[in-house]
């Protein structure tokens, strides 16, 4: 993988991802609770999706990012049928490490969650090969 230019992954890149909460997104469905409100695991996944979207178009063809750390405060419940928006903003670039501030709000503008997500830029084939034990370049996706 070739080194990224400083400007392609510069702080300030941002993205937003929207979700209308369904039964499949609830704490009950995720096994993280027994209530039919947006589950924390789904909030984390939504926050990470926003960070991935914030890097879209800035990565080399053989590059991807992987999550390494999530710090998230889940502040308010969101019932089925409501819409939430996760917004991620790239705040720190330290070599291959990318730091994001993330907020999640509901359709009334109420704060649902906030926190930080860290991702690391990796070569996709080498990463998958290492994870599966296959030799790098052996046709892994």
NUDREN-398984 format. One line per field, with one value per residue: residue number from 1; residue in one letter; chain; x, z, y of N, C-alpha, C, O, CB in turn. Coordinates in nm, 2 decimals, always signed. Each point is the difference from the previous one (the first is absolute). Glycine has a CB too. Layout:
N
k (NUM/...) .
r (a/...) .
c (A/...) .
n.X (X/...) .
n.Z (Z/...) .
n.Y (Y/...) .
ca.X (X/...) .
ca.Z (Z/...) .
ca.Y (Y/...) .
c.X (X/...) .
c.Z (Z/...) .
c.Y (Y/...) .
o.X (X/...) .
o.Z (Z/...) .
o.Y (Y/...) .
cb.X (X/...) .
cb.Z (Z/...) .
cb.Y (Y/...) .
***
This chain:
141
k (1/2/3/4/5/6/7/8/9/10/11/12/13/14/15/16/17/18/19/20/21/22/23/24/25/26/27/28/29/30/31/32/33/34/35/36/37/38/39/40/41/42/43/44/45/46/47/48/49/50/51/52/53/54/55/56/57/58/59/60/61/62/63/64/65/66/67/68/69/70/71/72/73/74/75/76/77/78/79/80/81/82/83/84/85/86/87/88/89/90/91/92/93/94/95/96/97/98/99/100/101/102/103/104/105/106/107/108/109/110/111/112/113/114/115/116/117/118/119/120/121/122/123/124/125/126/127/128/129/130/131/132/133/134/135/136/137/138/139/140/141) .
r (x/x/x/x/x/x/x/x/x/x/x/x/x/x/x/x/x/x/x/x/x/x/x/x/x/x/x/x/x/x/x/x/x/x/x/x/x/x/x/x/x/x/x/x/x/x/x/x/x/x/x/x/x/x/x/x/x/x/x/x/x/x/x/x/x/x/x/x/x/x/x/x/x/x/x/x/x/x/x/x/x/x/x/x/x/x/x/x/x/x/x/x/x/x/x/x/x/x/x/x/x/x/x/x/x/x/x/x/x/x/x/x/x/x/x/x/x/x/x/x/x/x/x/x/x/x/x/x/x/x/x/x/x/x/x/x/x/x/x/x/x) .
c (A/A/A/A/A/A/A/A/A/A/A/A/A/A/A/A/A/A/A/A/A/A/A/A/A/A/A/A/A/A/A/A/A/A/A/A/A/A/A/A/A/A/A/A/A/A/A/A/A/A/A/A/A/A/A/A/A/A/A/A/A/A/A/A/A/A/A/A/A/A/A/A/A/A/A/A/A/A/A/A/A/A/A/A/A/A/A/A/A/A/A/A/A/A/A/A/A/A/A/A/A/A/A/A/A/A/A/A/A/A/A/A/A/A/A/A/A/A/A/A/A/A/A/A/A/A/A/A/A/A/A/A/A/A/A/A/A/A/A/A/A) .
n.X (+0.08/+0.15/+0.06/-0.33/+0.13/+0.04/-0.27/-0.11/-0.04/-0.05/-0.11/-0.29/-0.10/-0.31/-0.13/-0.28/-0.02/-0.32/-0.04/-0.33/+0.10/-0.07/-0.09/+0.31/+0.06/-0.10/+0.24/-0.17/+0.21/+0.26/-0.11/-0.03/-0.29/-0.23/-0.02/-0.13/+0.31/+0.17/+0.12/+0.20/+0.03/-0.14/+0.20/+0.25/-0.12/-0.04/+0.30/+0.11/-0.19/+0.14/+0.29/-0.08/-0.10/+0.29/+0.15/-0.23/+0.27/+0.27/+0.07/+0.25/-0.24/+0.13/-0.19/-0.21/+0.01/+0.03/-0.21/+0.29/-0.27/-0.33/+0.07/-0.35/-0.08/-0.23/-0.10/-0.26/-0.12/+0.02/-0.33/+0.08/+0.03/+0.29/+0.13/+0.26/+0.13/+0.25/+0.10/+0.27/+0.13/+0.25/+0.06/+0.26/+0.14/+0.19/+0.12/-0.22/-0.15/-0.28/-0.03/-0.32/-0.07/-0.22/-0.22/-0.18/-0.19/-0.25/-0.08/+0.06/+0.32/+0.01/+0.33/-0.10/+0.30/+0.21/+0.24/+0.23/-0.07/+0.33/-0.06/+0.29/-0.01/-0.03/+0.13/-0.35/+0.23/+0.11/-0.29/-0.06/+0.29/-0.04/-0.28/+0.09/+0.30/+0.01/+0.31/-0.08/-0.19/-0.24/-0.20/-0.03/-0.27) .
n.Z (+0.00/-0.20/+0.29/+0.00/-0.17/+0.30/-0.19/+0.05/+0.32/+0.02/+0.30/-0.15/-0.07/+0.09/-0.09/+0.11/+0.02/-0.02/+0.21/-0.10/+0.32/-0.19/+0.25/-0.10/+0.24/+0.27/+0.18/-0.13/-0.23/+0.19/+0.21/+0.13/+0.17/+0.03/-0.21/-0.28/+0.05/-0.26/+0.12/+0.12/-0.27/-0.16/+0.12/-0.12/-0.29/-0.01/+0.07/-0.23/-0.22/+0.07/-0.05/-0.28/-0.09/+0.08/-0.23/-0.26/-0.18/+0.18/-0.13/-0.21/-0.17/+0.28/+0.22/+0.17/+0.22/+0.16/+0.19/+0.14/+0.17/+0.02/+0.21/-0.04/+0.25/-0.11/+0.08/-0.05/+0.01/-0.31/+0.07/-0.22/-0.20/+0.04/-0.28/+0.19/-0.19/+0.08/-0.03/-0.05/+0.05/-0.13/+0.32/-0.14/-0.30/+0.24/-0.34/-0.11/+0.23/-0.17/+0.31/-0.11/+0.21/-0.02/+0.03/+0.02/-0.06/+0.06/-0.26/+0.27/-0.13/+0.21/+0.00/-0.12/+0.10/+0.07/-0.08/-0.13/-0.25/+0.06/-0.32/+0.01/-0.31/-0.03/-0.28/-0.02/-0.01/+0.28/+0.13/-0.12/+0.07/+0.30/+0.01/-0.12/+0.14/-0.32/-0.04/+0.05/-0.26/+0.08/-0.22/+0.29/-0.14) .
n.Y (-0.12/+0.22/+0.11/+0.07/+0.24/+0.08/-0.02/-0.30/+0.06/+0.37/-0.07/+0.01/-0.31/+0.07/-0.26/+0.09/-0.33/+0.10/-0.25/+0.05/-0.13/-0.28/-0.13/+0.02/+0.24/-0.19/+0.01/-0.24/-0.04/-0.01/-0.25/+0.33/-0.10/-0.18/+0.30/-0.06/+0.21/-0.01/-0.30/+0.21/-0.18/+0.24/+0.23/-0.16/-0.01/+0.31/+0.07/-0.18/+0.15/+0.27/-0.13/-0.12/+0.29/+0.13/-0.19/+0.05/+0.05/-0.08/-0.32/+0.00/-0.13/-0.11/+0.19/-0.15/+0.20/-0.28/+0.17/+0.04/+0.10/-0.03/+0.26/-0.08/+0.20/-0.24/+0.34/-0.18/-0.30/+0.04/-0.12/-0.19/+0.27/+0.15/+0.06/-0.08/+0.23/-0.22/+0.33/-0.19/+0.30/-0.19/+0.12/-0.14/-0.01/-0.18/-0.08/-0.10/+0.21/+0.09/+0.16/-0.04/+0.25/-0.26/+0.24/-0.26/+0.29/-0.19/+0.11/+0.21/+0.07/-0.28/+0.02/-0.31/+0.06/+0.22/-0.20/+0.06/-0.20/-0.05/-0.06/-0.13/+0.14/-0.35/+0.00/-0.05/-0.21/+0.04/-0.03/-0.28/-0.12/+0.05/-0.14/-0.28/-0.05/+0.15/+0.01/+0.32/-0.07/-0.24/+0.22/+0.21/+0.13) .
ca.X (-0.08/+0.08/-0.03/-0.10/+0.05/-0.06/-0.12/-0.11/-0.06/+0.03/-0.11/-0.10/-0.09/-0.11/-0.11/-0.11/-0.08/-0.14/-0.07/-0.13/+0.00/-0.09/+0.01/+0.13/+0.10/-0.02/+0.08/-0.05/+0.05/+0.14/+0.03/+0.07/-0.10/-0.13/-0.10/-0.01/+0.05/+0.12/+0.10/+0.14/+0.08/-0.04/+0.05/+0.14/+0.01/-0.04/+0.11/+0.11/-0.04/+0.03/+0.14/+0.04/-0.04/+0.08/+0.12/-0.03/+0.07/+0.13/+0.09/+0.05/-0.08/+0.03/-0.01/-0.12/+0.02/-0.06/-0.02/+0.09/-0.04/-0.12/-0.04/-0.13/-0.10/-0.14/-0.06/-0.14/-0.06/-0.07/-0.10/-0.02/-0.07/+0.07/+0.12/+0.12/+0.11/+0.14/+0.09/+0.14/+0.10/+0.14/+0.06/+0.14/+0.07/+0.13/+0.05/-0.12/-0.11/-0.10/-0.09/-0.12/-0.10/-0.13/-0.12/-0.13/-0.12/-0.12/-0.07/-0.04/+0.13/+0.05/+0.12/-0.02/+0.13/+0.11/+0.12/+0.12/+0.03/+0.13/+0.02/+0.13/+0.01/+0.07/+0.00/-0.11/+0.04/+0.08/-0.08/-0.09/+0.08/+0.04/-0.11/-0.04/+0.12/+0.03/+0.12/-0.04/+0.00/-0.05/-0.13/-0.10/-0.07) .
ca.Z (+0.00/-0.01/+0.10/-0.03/+0.01/+0.12/-0.03/-0.03/+0.13/+0.09/+0.09/-0.06/-0.08/+0.08/-0.06/+0.09/-0.03/+0.06/+0.02/+0.07/+0.09/-0.02/+0.11/-0.01/+0.05/+0.15/+0.10/+0.01/-0.11/+0.01/+0.12/+0.09/+0.10/-0.02/-0.04/-0.14/-0.04/-0.07/+0.08/+0.00/-0.11/-0.12/+0.00/-0.02/-0.14/-0.08/+0.01/-0.09/-0.14/-0.03/-0.02/-0.13/-0.10/+0.00/-0.07/-0.14/-0.10/+0.04/+0.02/-0.12/-0.04/+0.08/+0.14/+0.07/+0.14/+0.10/+0.13/+0.11/+0.13/+0.00/+0.13/-0.04/+0.10/-0.05/+0.09/+0.00/-0.08/-0.13/-0.03/-0.14/-0.09/+0.00/-0.08/+0.07/-0.09/+0.06/-0.07/+0.04/-0.05/+0.02/+0.08/+0.02/-0.09/+0.06/-0.08/-0.05/+0.10/-0.03/+0.11/-0.04/+0.09/-0.05/+0.07/-0.06/+0.04/-0.06/-0.09/+0.07/+0.03/+0.14/+0.00/+0.03/+0.04/-0.04/+0.04/-0.09/-0.06/-0.06/-0.11/-0.05/-0.14/-0.02/-0.13/+0.01/-0.02/+0.11/+0.12/-0.01/+0.00/+0.14/+0.08/-0.04/+0.00/-0.14/-0.04/-0.06/-0.15/-0.04/-0.05/+0.10/-0.04) .
ca.Y (+0.12/+0.12/+0.09/+0.10/+0.14/+0.07/+0.07/-0.09/-0.04/+0.11/+0.03/+0.08/-0.08/-0.05/-0.07/-0.03/-0.12/+0.01/-0.13/-0.01/-0.11/-0.11/-0.10/-0.06/+0.09/+0.02/-0.07/-0.13/-0.08/-0.01/-0.07/+0.09/+0.05/-0.06/+0.11/+0.03/+0.13/-0.02/-0.06/+0.06/-0.06/+0.06/+0.14/-0.01/-0.03/+0.12/+0.09/-0.05/+0.01/+0.14/+0.02/-0.06/+0.09/+0.12/-0.03/-0.04/+0.08/+0.05/-0.11/-0.06/-0.12/-0.12/+0.04/+0.00/+0.03/-0.09/+0.06/-0.05/+0.05/+0.08/+0.05/+0.06/+0.02/-0.01/+0.10/+0.00/-0.11/+0.04/-0.11/-0.05/+0.09/+0.13/+0.00/+0.05/+0.04/+0.00/+0.08/-0.02/+0.10/-0.04/+0.10/-0.03/-0.09/-0.02/-0.11/-0.08/+0.01/+0.10/+0.03/+0.07/+0.04/-0.05/+0.04/-0.06/+0.07/-0.05/+0.09/+0.12/+0.07/-0.04/-0.08/-0.14/-0.05/+0.08/-0.07/+0.00/-0.12/+0.00/-0.09/+0.00/-0.03/-0.12/-0.07/-0.10/-0.14/-0.04/-0.01/-0.12/-0.12/-0.02/-0.04/-0.13/-0.09/-0.03/+0.09/+0.13/+0.00/-0.13/+0.01/+0.04/+0.12) .
c.X (+0.09/-0.04/-0.10/+0.06/-0.06/-0.13/-0.12/-0.07/+0.02/-0.12/-0.10/-0.10/-0.11/-0.11/-0.11/-0.07/-0.13/-0.06/-0.14/+0.00/-0.11/+0.01/+0.14/+0.11/-0.01/+0.10/-0.05/+0.05/+0.15/+0.05/+0.07/-0.10/-0.13/-0.10/+0.01/+0.03/+0.14/+0.11/+0.14/+0.09/-0.04/+0.04/+0.15/+0.02/-0.03/+0.11/+0.12/-0.03/+0.03/+0.14/+0.05/-0.05/+0.08/+0.13/-0.02/+0.06/+0.13/+0.11/+0.06/-0.09/+0.03/-0.01/-0.14/+0.03/-0.06/-0.01/+0.09/-0.04/-0.13/-0.03/-0.13/-0.09/-0.14/-0.09/-0.15/-0.06/-0.07/-0.09/+0.00/-0.09/+0.07/+0.12/+0.11/+0.11/+0.13/+0.09/+0.14/+0.09/+0.14/+0.07/+0.15/+0.05/+0.14/+0.05/-0.12/-0.12/-0.09/-0.09/-0.12/-0.08/-0.13/-0.11/-0.12/-0.11/-0.12/-0.07/-0.06/+0.13/+0.05/+0.12/-0.02/+0.13/+0.11/+0.13/+0.11/+0.01/+0.14/+0.00/+0.14/+0.00/+0.08/-0.01/-0.11/+0.04/+0.09/-0.08/-0.08/+0.09/+0.05/-0.11/-0.04/+0.12/+0.04/+0.13/-0.06/+0.00/-0.06/-0.15/-0.11/-0.07/+0.04) .
c.Z (+0.00/+0.11/-0.05/+0.00/+0.13/-0.02/-0.02/+0.13/+0.10/+0.10/-0.06/-0.09/+0.09/-0.08/+0.10/-0.06/+0.08/+0.01/+0.06/+0.08/-0.03/+0.12/+0.00/+0.06/+0.15/+0.09/+0.01/-0.12/+0.00/+0.12/+0.10/+0.10/-0.04/-0.04/-0.15/-0.04/-0.07/+0.09/-0.02/-0.11/-0.13/-0.01/-0.03/-0.15/-0.09/+0.01/-0.09/-0.15/-0.04/-0.02/-0.13/-0.12/-0.01/-0.07/-0.15/-0.10/+0.03/+0.02/-0.13/-0.04/+0.09/+0.15/+0.06/+0.14/+0.09/+0.13/+0.11/+0.14/-0.02/+0.14/-0.02/+0.13/-0.07/+0.10/+0.01/-0.08/-0.12/-0.03/-0.15/-0.08/+0.00/-0.08/+0.08/-0.11/+0.07/-0.09/+0.05/-0.07/+0.03/+0.07/+0.01/-0.10/+0.05/-0.07/-0.05/+0.09/-0.03/+0.12/-0.04/+0.12/-0.06/+0.08/-0.06/+0.06/-0.06/-0.08/+0.06/+0.04/+0.13/-0.02/+0.05/+0.05/-0.05/+0.05/-0.10/-0.05/-0.07/-0.11/-0.04/-0.15/-0.02/-0.15/+0.01/-0.01/+0.11/+0.13/+0.00/+0.00/+0.14/+0.09/-0.03/+0.00/-0.14/-0.04/-0.07/-0.15/-0.06/-0.05/+0.10/-0.04/+0.07) .
c.Y (+0.12/+0.09/+0.11/+0.14/+0.06/+0.05/-0.09/-0.05/+0.11/+0.02/+0.09/-0.08/-0.05/-0.07/-0.03/-0.13/+0.00/-0.14/+0.02/-0.13/-0.10/-0.09/-0.07/+0.08/+0.01/-0.08/-0.15/-0.09/-0.02/-0.08/+0.08/+0.06/-0.07/+0.10/+0.02/+0.14/-0.03/-0.05/+0.06/-0.07/+0.06/+0.15/+0.00/-0.03/+0.12/+0.11/-0.04/+0.02/+0.15/+0.03/-0.06/+0.09/+0.13/-0.02/-0.04/+0.10/+0.05/-0.11/-0.05/-0.13/-0.12/+0.03/-0.01/+0.05/-0.10/+0.07/-0.06/+0.04/+0.07/+0.04/+0.08/+0.01/-0.01/+0.07/-0.01/-0.12/+0.06/-0.12/-0.04/+0.11/+0.14/-0.01/+0.07/+0.03/-0.01/+0.09/-0.02/+0.10/-0.04/+0.12/-0.01/-0.09/-0.02/-0.12/-0.07/+0.00/+0.12/+0.01/+0.08/+0.04/-0.04/+0.05/-0.08/+0.08/-0.06/+0.11/+0.13/+0.08/-0.03/-0.08/-0.14/-0.06/+0.09/-0.08/+0.01/-0.14/+0.01/-0.12/+0.00/-0.04/-0.12/-0.04/-0.11/-0.14/-0.05/-0.02/-0.13/-0.12/-0.02/-0.05/-0.15/-0.10/-0.03/+0.09/+0.13/-0.02/-0.14/+0.01/+0.03/+0.12/+0.12) .
o.X (+0.10/-0.12/+0.01/+0.09/-0.11/-0.08/-0.11/-0.13/+0.05/-0.11/+0.03/-0.11/+0.02/+0.01/+0.02/-0.01/+0.00/+0.03/-0.01/+0.02/-0.12/+0.09/+0.05/+0.11/+0.08/+0.06/+0.09/+0.05/+0.05/+0.11/+0.07/+0.04/-0.01/-0.12/+0.10/-0.08/+0.05/+0.03/+0.03/+0.07/+0.09/+0.04/+0.05/+0.09/+0.06/+0.03/+0.06/+0.09/+0.04/+0.04/+0.09/+0.08/+0.02/+0.07/+0.09/-0.01/+0.07/+0.11/-0.07/-0.07/-0.09/+0.04/-0.10/+0.12/-0.11/+0.09/+0.02/+0.04/-0.01/+0.00/+0.00/-0.01/-0.03/-0.02/-0.05/+0.06/-0.05/+0.05/+0.05/-0.09/-0.03/+0.06/-0.01/+0.00/+0.02/-0.01/+0.02/-0.02/+0.03/+0.01/+0.08/-0.06/+0.07/-0.01/-0.08/-0.10/+0.05/-0.05/+0.02/+0.00/-0.03/+0.01/+0.00/-0.01/+0.00/+0.05/-0.05/-0.02/+0.10/+0.01/-0.05/+0.00/-0.02/-0.01/-0.01/-0.02/+0.03/-0.05/+0.07/-0.08/+0.11/-0.08/+0.02/-0.03/-0.02/+0.03/-0.01/-0.04/+0.01/+0.02/-0.04/-0.02/+0.09/+0.02/-0.10/+0.09/+0.01/-0.08/-0.12/+0.06/-0.05) .
o.Z (+0.07/+0.05/-0.11/+0.08/+0.04/+0.09/+0.03/+0.00/+0.11/-0.04/-0.08/-0.02/+0.11/-0.13/+0.12/-0.12/+0.12/-0.08/+0.10/-0.06/-0.01/+0.08/+0.10/+0.03/+0.06/-0.05/+0.02/+0.03/-0.04/+0.00/+0.09/+0.08/-0.09/+0.02/-0.06/-0.05/+0.01/+0.11/-0.10/-0.06/-0.09/-0.11/-0.08/-0.07/-0.10/-0.10/-0.06/-0.07/-0.11/-0.09/-0.06/-0.09/-0.11/-0.04/-0.08/+0.01/-0.09/+0.03/-0.10/+0.09/+0.02/+0.08/-0.08/+0.04/-0.04/+0.04/+0.00/+0.10/-0.09/+0.10/-0.07/+0.07/-0.08/+0.11/+0.10/-0.10/-0.01/-0.03/-0.08/+0.06/-0.10/-0.03/+0.07/-0.11/+0.11/-0.12/+0.12/-0.11/+0.12/-0.05/+0.02/-0.03/+0.00/+0.04/-0.08/-0.03/-0.02/+0.05/-0.07/+0.10/-0.12/+0.13/-0.12/+0.12/-0.10/-0.02/-0.06/+0.06/+0.05/-0.09/+0.11/+0.09/-0.09/+0.09/-0.09/+0.06/-0.06/+0.03/+0.02/-0.04/+0.05/-0.07/+0.08/+0.08/+0.05/+0.07/+0.10/+0.07/+0.04/+0.08/+0.09/-0.01/-0.02/+0.06/-0.07/-0.05/-0.12/+0.02/-0.02/-0.07/-0.02) .
o.Y (+0.01/+0.00/+0.04/+0.03/-0.05/+0.01/+0.04/-0.02/-0.03/-0.03/+0.09/+0.03/-0.03/+0.01/+0.01/-0.02/+0.03/-0.09/+0.08/-0.11/+0.03/+0.01/-0.04/-0.05/+0.07/-0.09/-0.09/-0.12/-0.11/-0.04/-0.05/+0.09/-0.08/-0.03/-0.02/+0.08/-0.11/+0.06/+0.05/+0.08/+0.02/+0.04/+0.08/+0.07/+0.02/+0.06/+0.08/+0.03/+0.02/+0.08/+0.06/+0.03/+0.05/+0.10/-0.02/+0.12/+0.06/+0.03/+0.01/-0.05/-0.08/-0.09/+0.02/+0.01/-0.06/+0.08/-0.12/-0.06/+0.08/-0.08/+0.10/-0.10/+0.08/-0.05/+0.04/-0.04/+0.11/-0.11/+0.08/+0.05/+0.08/-0.10/+0.09/-0.07/+0.07/-0.02/+0.00/+0.04/-0.03/+0.11/+0.09/-0.11/+0.10/-0.12/+0.05/-0.04/+0.11/-0.10/+0.10/-0.08/+0.02/+0.00/-0.02/+0.02/-0.07/+0.11/+0.09/+0.10/+0.06/-0.09/-0.02/-0.08/+0.08/-0.07/+0.10/-0.10/+0.10/-0.11/+0.10/-0.09/-0.01/+0.05/-0.09/-0.09/-0.11/-0.10/-0.08/-0.10/-0.12/-0.09/-0.07/-0.12/-0.08/+0.10/-0.01/-0.06/-0.02/-0.10/-0.02/+0.09/+0.11) .
cb.X (-0.29/+0.15/+0.23/-0.27/+0.13/+0.31/+0.24/+0.24/-0.02/+0.25/+0.13/+0.26/+0.17/+0.03/+0.14/-0.02/+0.22/-0.06/+0.24/-0.14/+0.23/-0.08/-0.30/-0.19/-0.08/-0.30/-0.05/-0.26/-0.23/-0.09/-0.05/+0.13/+0.13/+0.18/-0.08/-0.10/-0.17/-0.09/-0.16/-0.10/-0.07/-0.24/-0.22/-0.04/-0.12/-0.27/-0.14/-0.03/-0.21/-0.24/-0.06/-0.10/-0.25/-0.17/+0.01/-0.20/-0.29/-0.23/-0.06/+0.31/+0.08/+0.11/+0.30/-0.23/+0.13/+0.01/-0.26/+0.14/+0.25/-0.09/+0.24/+0.03/+0.18/+0.07/+0.24/-0.06/+0.02/+0.15/-0.18/+0.10/-0.18/-0.14/-0.13/-0.05/-0.18/-0.02/-0.20/-0.02/-0.20/-0.01/-0.29/+0.04/-0.22/-0.04/+0.29/+0.27/+0.10/+0.06/+0.18/+0.00/+0.16/+0.10/+0.09/+0.11/+0.13/-0.08/+0.00/-0.19/-0.17/-0.24/+0.18/-0.19/-0.07/-0.12/-0.13/+0.14/-0.28/+0.17/-0.31/+0.17/-0.13/+0.04/+0.23/-0.12/+0.01/+0.17/+0.00/-0.13/+0.07/+0.14/-0.04/-0.16/-0.16/-0.26/+0.25/+0.00/+0.18/+0.24/+0.19/+0.08/-0.14) .
cb.Z (+0.05/-0.29/+0.20/+0.01/-0.29/-0.02/-0.12/-0.21/-0.16/-0.14/+0.27/+0.04/-0.26/+0.28/-0.29/+0.19/-0.17/-0.02/-0.06/-0.13/+0.18/-0.33/-0.12/-0.24/-0.27/-0.01/+0.11/+0.08/-0.09/-0.12/-0.23/-0.25/+0.13/+0.14/+0.29/+0.04/+0.18/-0.26/+0.09/+0.31/+0.22/+0.10/+0.25/+0.30/+0.15/+0.15/+0.30/+0.25/+0.13/+0.22/+0.31/+0.19/+0.14/+0.26/+0.30/+0.07/+0.03/+0.08/+0.31/-0.04/-0.26/-0.26/+0.04/-0.18/-0.01/-0.16/-0.06/-0.26/+0.17/-0.29/+0.16/-0.30/+0.23/-0.23/-0.15/+0.13/+0.22/-0.05/+0.28/+0.02/+0.15/+0.26/-0.28/+0.32/-0.24/+0.21/-0.16/+0.14/-0.09/-0.15/+0.11/+0.27/-0.20/+0.18/+0.22/-0.08/+0.19/-0.30/+0.22/-0.31/+0.22/-0.22/+0.18/-0.14/+0.11/+0.22/-0.07/+0.03/-0.19/+0.18/-0.07/-0.26/+0.08/-0.09/+0.22/+0.06/+0.02/+0.18/-0.10/+0.27/-0.10/+0.31/-0.14/-0.18/-0.29/-0.17/-0.09/-0.20/-0.27/-0.11/-0.09/-0.12/+0.24/-0.12/+0.04/+0.25/+0.13/+0.14/-0.15/+0.24/-0.02) .
cb.Y (-0.13/-0.02/-0.08/-0.18/+0.07/+0.05/+0.14/-0.05/-0.22/+0.15/-0.12/+0.16/-0.04/+0.19/-0.12/+0.27/-0.16/+0.32/-0.19/+0.25/+0.12/+0.01/+0.01/-0.06/+0.05/+0.13/+0.31/+0.21/+0.21/+0.26/-0.15/-0.04/+0.30/-0.16/+0.13/-0.25/+0.23/+0.13/-0.26/-0.03/-0.23/-0.20/-0.02/-0.15/-0.26/-0.11/-0.03/-0.20/-0.20/-0.01/-0.06/-0.26/-0.14/-0.03/-0.05/-0.23/+0.00/+0.16/-0.07/+0.14/+0.17/+0.01/+0.12/-0.19/+0.31/-0.28/+0.17/+0.07/-0.07/-0.05/-0.08/+0.01/+0.06/-0.18/+0.10/+0.29/-0.24/+0.26/+0.00/-0.30/-0.20/+0.16/-0.07/-0.06/+0.08/-0.22/+0.17/-0.29/+0.21/-0.26/-0.08/+0.15/-0.04/+0.22/-0.08/-0.11/-0.22/+0.06/-0.11/-0.06/+0.17/-0.20/+0.25/-0.26/+0.28/-0.26/-0.29/-0.22/+0.12/+0.09/+0.23/+0.06/-0.31/+0.30/-0.25/+0.29/-0.15/+0.20/-0.08/+0.02/+0.26/-0.13/+0.15/+0.26/+0.15/+0.22/+0.33/+0.22/+0.17/+0.28/+0.30/+0.22/-0.01/-0.16/-0.20/+0.19/+0.18/-0.01/-0.13/-0.20/-0.25) .
***
